[in-house]
Amino acid sequence: MSPSRLSAPRLLLGATCIDLPPRTTRDRALEVAGRFRESESLAVTLVKALDAGAEAVYAVPSPTMRAALAELRRSVPVLARLPWTPPADDLFFEHPLAQGGTGAAGWGALRGGPGAIGMLPAALTGDLSARVASRCEAEARFVEPRDLCGLTVAAPITDLALAAGHARFFERILAFGRARFGGLAGFETANLALLVRRLHEWGVEPDFVMAPVNPRGFGMRPDTAGVLGALRRPGIPVLATELRAGGVVPLEEGAAFAREHGAHGLVPELVDLDDVAAELRQLGGAKNAAGGPAGL
């Protein structure tokens, strides 16, 4: 599929809590971890989500996700969150992306094709975008190519490049993501207001950006007003995460707030769903009433 045939989704199932610590209470996190300990349970849930109206699954392409997908005969579109940035990364004095080498985490991890060719200038200069691309390539192997429908650059990497004012990073990684994964390419961020402003200044147009949006202002940086202003700015679709503000807001309220203030799409996380099929079907109905599904 070419990027021109795709548009930003309106409804994704967030499944990053399977591999990354969720923002919720300890009891709830343990409950969800127990529920999806078996790959069969996760596989069934993914199918229910798609049947209920989710257009894809937003997830880390991990061995856990691969095991669940292997249980299924049907393809499950995965919008991959890459690179995988576990909390342990913070324990390194030197960030893993700054480490050299030509092994699994180096330039040698990139396959051939237009994605790798486009990264050649960045690789020769040691640019951050080439290091990120090589990690994305290495980590994407845990999901079959048929299931990958796009790339979302993880917030810690996005915001690192954003803080450095590295416009070329965003241009190069978008081109790589679209060419390599044959679909959408966008950015997850913890600072939506600044990211949207900078992207407009640089003339960079990702297929979407993903950030927290909820009535409590949880995770909305630098402040609620700034994020709501970014949502109203045309040109870059925003997919809203953290709809329940860490579990203190009902899902319906969080979804309504996000849509009211201009969010293009919603990403409810598994940890925030009690009945995946029923709740996604309800959100999907509201999505259709608001303008219909997008074209993933």
C-alpha positions as CSV (number, residue, x, y, z in Angstrom):
1,M,0.0,0.0,0.0
2,S,1.3,3.4,-0.8
3,P,1.0,6.3,1.7
4,S,-1.3,8.2,-0.7
5,R,-3.9,5.5,-0.3
6,L,-3.9,5.8,3.4
7,S,-5.2,8.3,6.0
8,A,-4.9,8.5,9.7
9,P,-7.1,6.1,11.6
10,R,-10.0,7.1,13.7
11,L,-9.9,4.2,16.2
12,L,-7.0,2.1,17.3
13,L,-6.7,-0.5,20.0
14,G,-3.8,0.5,22.2
15,A,-1.8,-2.6,23.3
16,T,1.4,-1.1,24.4
17,C,0.6,-2.0,28.1
18,I,1.5,-5.6,27.2
19,D,5.1,-4.7,27.0
20,L,5.5,-1.2,28.6
21,P,4.4,-0.1,32.1
22,P,0.9,1.4,31.9
23,R,-0.2,4.6,33.6
24,T,-2.7,3.1,36.0
25,T,-3.0,1.6,39.5
26,R,-0.8,-1.3,40.4
27,D,-3.9,-3.5,41.0
28,R,-5.2,-2.7,37.5
29,A,-1.9,-3.3,35.9
30,L,-1.6,-6.7,37.6
31,E,-5.1,-7.6,36.6
32,V,-4.5,-6.9,32.9
33,A,-1.1,-8.7,33.0
34,G,-2.8,-11.8,34.4
35,R,-5.6,-11.6,31.8
36,F,-3.3,-11.6,28.9
37,R,-0.6,-13.9,30.2
38,E,-1.6,-16.6,27.7
39,S,-1.0,-15.7,24.0
40,E,-4.4,-17.2,23.1
41,S,-6.2,-14.7,25.3
42,L,-4.4,-11.8,23.7
43,A,-5.1,-13.2,20.2
44,V,-8.8,-13.5,20.9
45,T,-8.9,-9.9,22.2
46,L,-7.2,-8.6,19.1
47,V,-9.7,-10.2,16.8
48,K,-12.6,-8.9,18.9
49,A,-11.2,-5.4,18.7
50,L,-11.0,-5.5,14.9
51,D,-14.5,-6.9,14.6
52,A,-15.7,-4.2,16.9
53,G,-14.4,-1.4,14.7
54,A,-10.7,-0.9,15.6
55,E,-8.8,-0.2,12.4
56,A,-5.4,-1.5,13.7
57,V,-3.6,-2.4,16.9
58,Y,-1.1,0.1,18.3
59,A,1.6,-2.1,19.9
60,V,5.3,-2.8,20.5
61,P,6.2,-5.5,17.9
62,S,7.5,-7.8,20.7
63,P,7.9,-11.5,21.1
64,T,4.7,-11.4,23.2
65,M,2.8,-9.8,20.3
66,R,4.3,-12.2,17.8
67,A,3.1,-15.2,19.9
68,A,-0.4,-13.8,19.9
69,L,-0.5,-13.1,16.2
70,A,0.9,-16.6,15.5
71,E,-2.3,-18.0,17.1
72,L,-4.4,-16.4,14.3
73,R,-5.0,-17.3,10.7
74,R,-6.1,-13.8,9.8
75,S,-3.8,-10.8,9.4
76,V,-4.0,-8.2,12.2
77,P,-2.8,-4.7,11.1
78,V,-0.2,-3.5,13.6
79,L,0.8,0.2,13.8
80,A,4.2,-0.4,15.4
81,R,5.6,1.7,18.2
82,L,9.3,1.8,17.6
83,P,12.0,1.8,18.8
84,W,11.1,-0.3,21.9
85,T,12.2,2.0,24.8
86,P,11.8,0.0,28.0
87,P,12.4,1.8,31.3
88,A,15.7,0.1,31.7
89,D,17.1,2.3,28.9
90,D,17.2,5.1,31.5
91,L,19.8,3.2,33.5
92,F,22.5,3.6,30.8
93,F,24.8,6.5,31.1
94,E,25.0,6.6,27.3
95,H,21.7,6.3,25.6
96,P,21.5,3.1,23.4
97,L,20.9,5.2,20.3
98,A,24.2,6.8,20.8
99,Q,26.1,3.5,20.8
100,G,27.8,2.6,17.6
101,G,28.4,-0.8,16.0
102,T,27.2,-2.7,12.9
103,G,25.4,-5.5,14.7
104,A,21.7,-5.9,15.4
105,A,21.5,-2.3,16.7
106,G,23.8,-0.8,14.0
107,W,23.6,0.2,10.4
108,G,24.0,-3.4,9.4
109,A,20.5,-4.1,10.7
110,L,18.9,-2.2,7.9
111,R,17.7,-4.2,5.0
112,G,18.0,-3.1,1.4
113,G,15.3,-1.3,-0.5
114,P,14.2,2.4,-0.8
115,G,14.1,2.8,3.0
116,A,17.7,1.9,3.5
117,I,18.9,3.7,0.4
118,G,17.2,6.9,1.6
119,M,19.1,6.6,4.9
120,L,22.5,6.3,3.4
121,P,23.5,10.0,3.8
122,A,22.4,9.9,7.4
123,A,24.3,6.7,8.0
124,L,27.5,8.2,6.6
125,T,27.3,11.2,9.0
126,G,26.2,9.2,12.0
127,D,22.9,11.0,12.1
128,L,20.4,10.1,14.8
129,S,17.8,9.2,12.2
130,A,20.0,6.3,10.9
131,R,20.5,5.0,14.4
132,V,16.7,5.1,15.0
133,A,16.0,3.5,11.7
134,S,18.4,0.6,12.3
135,R,16.7,-0.1,15.7
136,C,13.3,0.0,14.1
137,E,14.4,-2.4,11.5
138,A,15.9,-4.8,14.0
139,E,12.9,-4.8,16.4
140,A,10.3,-5.0,13.7
141,R,11.3,-8.5,12.9
142,F,9.1,-9.8,15.7
143,V,6.0,-9.1,13.6
144,E,5.4,-10.5,10.1
145,P,5.7,-7.9,7.3
146,R,2.1,-8.6,6.3
147,D,0.8,-7.4,9.6
148,L,2.8,-4.1,9.8
149,C,0.8,-1.2,8.5
150,G,3.0,1.7,9.6
151,L,5.5,3.2,12.1
152,T,5.0,5.4,15.1
153,V,8.3,6.8,16.5
154,A,8.2,6.3,20.3
155,A,7.8,9.5,22.4
156,P,11.3,9.3,24.1
157,I,12.9,9.4,20.6
158,T,10.6,12.0,19.2
159,D,11.1,14.3,22.1
160,L,14.8,13.9,22.1
161,A,15.0,15.1,18.4
162,L,12.4,17.8,19.2
163,A,14.5,19.2,22.1
164,A,17.5,19.3,19.7
165,G,15.6,21.1,17.0
166,H,16.6,18.3,14.6
167,A,14.3,19.0,11.7
168,R,16.2,16.7,9.3
169,F,15.5,13.8,11.7
170,F,11.8,14.2,11.2
171,E,12.0,14.4,7.5
172,R,14.3,11.4,7.1
173,I,12.5,9.1,9.6
174,L,9.2,9.8,7.9
175,A,10.6,8.9,4.5
176,F,12.1,5.8,5.9
177,G,9.0,4.7,7.8
178,R,6.7,5.1,4.8
179,A,9.1,3.3,2.4
180,R,10.1,0.5,4.8
181,F,6.8,-0.3,6.3
182,G,4.6,0.5,3.3
183,G,2.1,2.5,5.2
184,L,1.6,5.3,7.7
185,A,4.4,7.1,9.6
186,G,3.9,9.4,12.5
187,F,5.2,10.4,15.9
188,E,4.2,9.8,19.5
189,T,5.1,12.7,21.8
190,A,4.8,13.9,25.4
191,N,4.9,17.5,24.2
192,L,2.2,17.9,21.6
193,A,2.0,21.7,21.6
194,L,5.7,22.2,20.9
195,L,5.9,19.3,18.4
196,V,3.0,20.6,16.3
197,R,4.4,24.1,16.3
198,R,7.8,23.0,15.2
199,L,6.5,20.6,12.5
200,H,4.5,23.5,11.0
201,E,7.6,25.8,11.1
202,W,9.7,23.1,9.4
203,G,7.1,22.2,6.8
204,V,7.2,18.5,7.9
205,E,3.8,16.7,7.5
206,P,3.6,13.3,9.3
207,D,0.5,11.2,8.7
208,F,-0.4,11.7,12.3
209,V,0.9,12.5,15.8
210,M,-0.1,10.8,19.0
211,A,-0.3,12.3,22.4
212,P,-2.4,12.4,25.7
213,V,-5.7,14.2,25.6
214,N,-8.2,14.0,28.5
215,P,-10.4,16.2,30.6
216,R,-8.0,16.3,33.6
217,G,-5.0,17.5,31.6
218,F,-3.1,14.3,32.5
219,G,0.1,14.1,30.5
220,M,-0.9,17.2,28.4
221,R,2.3,19.2,28.0
222,P,3.4,21.9,28.4
223,D,-0.1,22.7,29.7
224,T,-3.8,21.9,28.8
225,A,-4.3,25.2,26.9
226,G,-1.3,24.6,24.7
227,V,-2.4,21.1,23.8
228,L,-6.0,22.2,23.0
229,G,-4.5,24.9,20.8
230,A,-2.5,22.3,18.9
231,L,-5.6,20.2,18.4
232,R,-7.3,23.1,16.8
233,R,-4.5,23.8,14.4
234,P,-5.3,22.2,11.0
235,G,-2.9,20.1,8.9
236,I,-1.7,17.3,11.2
237,P,-4.2,14.7,12.5
238,V,-3.8,14.1,16.3
239,L,-4.6,10.6,17.8
240,A,-5.6,11.0,21.4
241,T,-4.1,8.6,24.1
242,E,-4.5,8.5,27.9
243,L,-8.2,9.1,27.4
244,R,-9.0,8.0,31.0
245,A,-6.2,10.1,32.5
246,G,-4.6,7.2,34.3
247,G,-7.9,5.6,35.2
248,V,-9.8,8.4,36.9
249,V,-12.0,9.5,34.0
250,P,-14.7,7.3,32.3
251,L,-13.7,6.2,28.8
252,E,-16.8,7.8,27.3
253,E,-16.1,11.1,28.9
254,G,-12.4,11.1,27.8
255,A,-13.4,10.1,24.2
256,A,-16.0,12.8,24.0
257,F,-13.6,15.5,25.4
258,A,-10.9,14.5,22.8
259,R,-13.3,14.6,19.9
260,E,-14.9,17.8,21.0
261,H,-11.6,19.6,21.1
262,G,-10.5,18.4,17.6
263,A,-8.8,15.0,18.0
264,H,-8.8,13.1,14.7
265,G,-8.8,9.7,16.3
266,L,-8.8,7.7,19.6
267,V,-6.4,5.2,21.0
268,P,-8.0,3.5,24.0
269,E,-5.5,1.3,25.8
270,L,-6.3,-2.3,26.8
271,V,-5.7,-1.4,30.4
272,D,-8.6,1.0,30.2
273,L,-11.1,-1.4,28.7
274,D,-13.2,-3.8,30.7
275,D,-15.2,-5.2,27.8
276,V,-13.1,-4.6,24.7
277,A,-15.7,-5.5,22.1
278,A,-18.6,-3.5,23.6
279,E,-16.6,-0.4,24.5
280,L,-14.8,-0.2,21.1
281,R,-18.1,-0.8,19.3
282,Q,-19.5,2.2,21.2
283,L,-16.5,4.3,20.3
284,G,-16.8,3.1,16.7
285,G,-20.4,4.2,16.5
286,A,-19.5,7.6,17.7
287,K,-16.6,7.7,15.2
288,N,-19.0,6.9,12.3
289,A,-21.4,9.6,13.4
290,A,-18.5,12.1,13.6
291,G,-17.4,11.4,10.0
292,G,-16.8,7.8,9.3
293,P,-13.7,5.6,9.5
294,A,-10.4,6.4,7.9
295,G,-8.6,4.3,5.3
296,L,-6.1,2.0,7.0
